[in-house]
Amino acid sequence: MSGRKVAAIQMVSGPDCDANLQEAGRLMAEAAEAGAATVVLPENFAVFSTSQMPAVGRKETSGEGHIQAFLKSKARELGLWIVGGSIPLAHRPNGQEIPDRVRATCLVIDDKGNEAARYDKIHLFDAAVEDEHGRYVESDTFEPGHDLITVETPAGVLGLAICYDLRFPELFRGLRAAGADWTVLPSAFTWNTGNAHWHPLIRARAIENQMWMVAAGQGGWNTKSRRTYGHSMIVDPWGRVVTEREEEGAGWVAAELDPDVTDSVRERMPVWSHRKM
């Protein structure tokens, strides 16, 4: 197993948390068997139901809860670092309870089952989309986070982002400034927005910041009115799509995040030192 082999897990999660966790466990085990040292789960991997988010988040008390116990147990069992997509949490990083909403939180669990980092989604998806669902208002359910988060992992310094964050390049600029070698993007992009913008935006963030992008998406019909785009993929610092799951449905893709590629791109085109603003 190479410490720099990372897998992006694609799922089609629904409202049944236990079924979703069973599927996540199966996919992570497959990726681990293939040599991945780190796996990245998609946004809302454990529960894909807006109405359930507050109740689930209140059960996931600080450091505890069914979903967190699952992540920690699987990390130990499989010897993996797990980037836990996003789950709802009803408390802020300081432990303070959120009275009316939850946070969309990405937990990074190390291979010993310890929480290594927590990122709360900063940008919330309040937008109208021409699909069966229509209008999305995440701010009704979620409270935004505020802090940029990086963490040292076997694959290098990791920057954390979630889904709609992709449209805000300043966030990724901040992660690169904080030393990120690679950034994850657990997502549940709608099919319409993904079909239009998924590839160009992920490649742009990789190119602009000369870092690896590992995007793990929901991909398929999660509900009768919600189709997600999928196309989970890994993009290198030159903007090349190294691997991609092109079909809908559950699965995974994996690649080695070669630091020599990162160093070469940054040395040959030192855009970071050329910045004027």
C-alpha positions, 0 to 999 in steps of 0.5 A: 500500500502506498501512503499517497494512493487516494480513492474517491468514493461515489455513492447514490445515498438515500434516506436510510442511514444504515443502508448508506453506511453499509454501502460506504463500508463495502466501497471503502473495503474495496478501495483499501483492498486495491491499495488506497491509504486514504478514501474520500466519501461524498457529501451527504453519504450517510443520509440524503434527506434534508428533512432528516438533517436536524434530527440526525445532527442532534444525535451526533453529539461532539465526538460521538454518534452512530455515523462518527462511530462508524467512520472511526471503526472503519478507519481502524478496521481497514487501516485507512484515513477517511475523509468523511464527506459531510454529515450534519452536526448540531454543534459548532467546533467549540462544542456550542449547540446550534439551536435552530440548524446544523452544520454540514461537516467534513470529518477527517479520521486517521487510520487509528480512528482518531478525529484529525480535522473538522471542516464546516461547509462555508458556502451554502447552496441557495439557488434555483436550478432547472430540474425536478427539484427546482429551488435549493435553500441549504441555509434553511437547514444549515449554518455556515462555517467560517474557517479554512482547514488543512491537515497533514495526511499520508498523501501530503497537506490536505485542504478541505472543501465541500460541493458549492465551495467549488465556485469560490476560488478565494477559498482554494487560494487560501488553502494553497497559501496554508500549504495544501498539496491536495484538496478534496471536494465531497459533493452532491452536485445536481445533474444540471449544474454538474453537466455544465460546470463540474469539469471546468471548475474542478480543473480550474481550481487545480490549475490555478493553485497547482494542486491535486483535486479529489472530487467524490460525488453523489451520482444518480437518482437519490430521490424521485426529484433529485438526480446528482451528477457523479463523475467522481474524479482525480485531477492533477496540478496541471489540470489533467483528469487522471481518473474519472468514474464516467457512469452513474451509480456507486463505485470508486476511482483511485490514483497516486498523488505523486509529489514530484508532479506537484513540484515539477508543475510549481517549479516550471510555472511559478505562478505563486511567486508571480502574483501581483494582487 
